[in-house]
C-alpha cells in the first residue's frame, strides 16, 4: 500500500479479512441489511465508507469500504481498503 501511495497514478483495492473492529464499524449497516432481508426475503446489501487503521501494522488511516450483506443463510459482510478517491468510486 505504501508503494502505491507514493507512486504516481497507482491505485489499489485489497480485500480485508473481517474482524471484530470492522464488524463494529458497520453494525448499523448490518442491522439495516438484515431488516431489509426480513421484509423482502431477498438478498439485501448496504454499503459503507469509513476510515480505518490497523492496530499494529499500518502507519496511517486508510479508506475502507464495506458491503453489509444479508442472505438466506445469514450475514455475509465483506471489506476492502483502497486509495481510490470517493468521487471516482463510491461505495
N, C-alpha and C positions, 0 to 999 in steps of 0.2 A: 504494500500500500504506500509506503514512504516513497519508493522509487517512482511509482505512478504519479504521486502528488508533486514530486519535484521535477518531473519531466513535462515538457510542453505538449498539450493536447493528448495526454494519455489518461483515459478514463477506465474505471474498474467497477465491476459488480461481483461481489463474493457472497456466497451463502454463509450464514451464521448458524451454528448449532443452537437450538433453543436451550435456555437456562432459566432459573427462577427470576433473575433480574429482568430478562427480556419479557418473560410472560407477565410480570408485574406491570411493565411499561404499557402493555396492550390489554390490560384487564378489562377496561371499558369496552373496547372493540370486540373482545372475545364474548362478553355478555351480549352485546348487540348482535353479533353473528348467530349466537345460539338462539336468541329470541326470534330473530328473523326465520331461522330454520323451523322453530316450533310453530310459527304462524303458517308457513307455506309447505313444510315438509320437503323443501327443495334445498339443495346446497346453497349456502349463503357465504358471502365474502365481504369483509370490511377491511379497508386498508388504513394504515397509519404511518406517519412520517415522524421521526424523532432523532434527537442527538444521543449518541451512545459512546461510552468508553469502557473498555475492559478494565478490570481492577488492577492487573499487573502488566499486561503485555503491550498495550497501545500507548503511544506517547501523547495522544490527544483525543478529543471527541471527534466522532465522525458521524455522517448521516446514515441512519438506519431506516429501513422500510420493512413493514410487517404486513403479512396477509393473515388476518384472523378469519379462518375458515371453519365452518361447521357443516359436517356431513352426517349421513345416517349413522355412521359408526362413532360419531363424536367430533370433538375439536381437532383441528389439523393446522395449527399455526406454523407459519414459515417466516424466516427472517433473512434479509440481505444487508450488506453495508456497501455504500457506493460513494464516489465523489462526483457523480453526475449532478449538475445543478437542478433544483426542483423545476425550474421553467423548462428544462429540456426533457425531464422525465418525472412526471408527477406520480405519486404512489398508485 
